[in-house]
């Protein structure tokens, strides 16, 4: 599903104009990105959490040059789904794909 498809579905279900839904979805995404860039997690009850995970420094290899490189420690955004959400996906009817 693309963002445009998501906006269309929400607009149809709620009766709100597509442009308003689009602006709302964009604002949600901007706020999640802004919060994560400040190191703050975003928790949406029943859906999941957008969190910042720290990756430790590690050693990697460039196989083409046969050299070792150091990959510095860094933070990455991640999504941790809520247990209710995980259960819903696990127990979905496999015939409805």
C-alpha contacts under 8 A as a table, 3 or more apart, distances in Angstrom:
res1	aa1	res2	aa2	distance
1	X	5	X	6.02
1	X	6	X	6.66
2	X	5	X	5.14
2	X	6	X	6.22
3	X	6	X	4.99
3	X	7	X	6.14
4	X	7	X	5.10
4	X	8	X	6.18
4	X	22	X	7.95
5	X	8	X	5.03
5	X	9	X	6.20
6	X	9	X	5.20
6	X	10	X	6.20
7	X	10	X	5.24
7	X	11	X	5.98
7	X	18	X	6.35
7	X	21	X	5.97
7	X	22	X	5.80
7	X	25	X	7.54
8	X	11	X	5.10
8	X	12	X	6.12
8	X	18	X	6.38
9	X	12	X	5.14
9	X	13	X	6.13
10	X	13	X	5.12
10	X	14	X	5.97
10	X	16	X	7.90
10	X	21	X	7.12
11	X	14	X	5.38
11	X	15	X	5.42
11	X	16	X	5.07
11	X	17	X	5.88
11	X	18	X	5.38
11	X	21	X	6.31
12	X	15	X	5.40
12	X	16	X	7.35
16	X	20	X	6.80
16	X	21	X	6.71
17	X	20	X	5.43
17	X	21	X	6.41
18	X	21	X	5.07
18	X	22	X	5.93
19	X	22	X	4.99
19	X	23	X	6.18
20	X	23	X	5.20
20	X	24	X	6.19
21	X	24	X	5.01
21	X	25	X	6.12
22	X	25	X	5.19
22	X	26	X	6.12
23	X	26	X	5.12
23	X	27	X	6.08
24	X	27	X	5.04
24	X	28	X	6.20
25	X	28	X	5.09
25	X	29	X	6.29
26	X	29	X	5.17
26	X	30	X	6.09
27	X	30	X	5.04
27	X	31	X	6.12
28	X	31	X	5.24
28	X	32	X	6.23
29	X	32	X	5.14
29	X	33	X	6.17
30	X	33	X	5.15
30	X	34	X	6.01
31	X	34	X	4.96
31	X	35	X	5.99
32	X	35	X	5.23
32	X	36	X	6.14
32	X	42	X	6.58
32	X	50	X	7.52
33	X	36	X	5.22
33	X	37	X	6.04
34	X	37	X	5.14
34	X	38	X	6.44
35	X	38	X	5.20
35	X	39	X	6.44
35	X	40	X	5.10
35	X	41	X	6.70
35	X	42	X	7.10
36	X	39	X	4.88
36	X	40	X	5.13
36	X	41	X	6.00
36	X	42	X	7.51
36	X	50	X	7.59
36	X	51	X	6.82
36	X	52	X	6.26
36	X	77	X	6.97
37	X	40	X	7.40
39	X	52	X	6.34
40	X	51	X	7.36
40	X	52	X	7.42
41	X	49	X	6.97
41	X	50	X	5.74
41	X	51	X	4.63
41	X	52	X	6.56
42	X	49	X	5.52
42	X	50	X	5.06
42	X	51	X	6.54
43	X	48	X	6.14
43	X	49	X	4.33
43	X	50	X	6.48
44	X	47	X	5.45
44	X	48	X	5.36
44	X	49	X	5.94
45	X	48	X	6.30
45	X	82	X	7.36
46	X	82	X	5.69
46	X	83	X	7.71
46	X	84	X	6.13
46	X	85	X	6.60
47	X	81	X	6.02
47	X	82	X	5.25
47	X	84	X	7.51
47	X	85	X	5.87
48	X	79	X	7.03
48	X	80	X	5.52
48	X	81	X	3.96
48	X	82	X	4.26
48	X	85	X	7.50
49	X	79	X	5.71
49	X	80	X	5.16
49	X	81	X	6.25
49	X	82	X	7.26
50	X	77	X	7.04
50	X	78	X	5.77
50	X	79	X	4.55
50	X	80	X	6.40
51	X	77	X	5.88
51	X	78	X	5.30
51	X	79	X	6.11
51	X	80	X	7.33
52	X	75	X	6.32
52	X	76	X	5.67
52	X	77	X	4.67
52	X	78	X	6.06
53	X	75	X	5.50
53	X	76	X	5.33
53	X	77	X	6.19
53	X	78	X	6.61
54	X	73	X	7.33
54	X	74	X	5.89
54	X	75	X	4.39
54	X	76	X	6.43
55	X	73	X	5.46
55	X	74	X	5.25
55	X	75	X	5.81
55	X	76	X	7.28
56	X	72	X	7.21
56	X	73	X	4.47
56	X	74	X	6.73
57	X	70	X	7.20
57	X	71	X	5.66
57	X	72	X	4.55
57	X	73	X	4.08
57	X	74	X	7.54
58	X	70	X	5.99
58	X	71	X	5.28
58	X	72	X	6.68
58	X	73	X	7.44
59	X	68	X	6.89
59	X	69	X	5.86
59	X	70	X	4.67
59	X	71	X	5.86
60	X	68	X	5.81
60	X	69	X	5.21
60	X	70	X	6.07
60	X	71	X	6.50
61	X	66	X	6.92
61	X	67	X	5.73
61	X	68	X	4.48
61	X	69	X	5.75
62	X	65	X	5.67
62	X	66	X	5.67
62	X	67	X	5.39
62	X	68	X	6.37
62	X	69	X	7.29
63	X	66	X	4.72
63	X	67	X	6.84
81	X	85	X	6.12
81	X	86	X	6.34
82	X	85	X	5.16
82	X	86	X	6.30
83	X	86	X	5.02
83	X	87	X	6.09
84	X	87	X	5.18
84	X	88	X	6.18
85	X	88	X	5.08
85	X	89	X	6.36
86	X	89	X	5.25
86	X	90	X	6.11
87	X	90	X	5.04
87	X	91	X	5.96
88	X	91	X	5.32
88	X	92	X	6.00
89	X	92	X	5.33
92	X	96	X	7.92
93	X	96	X	5.74
94	X	97	X	6.36
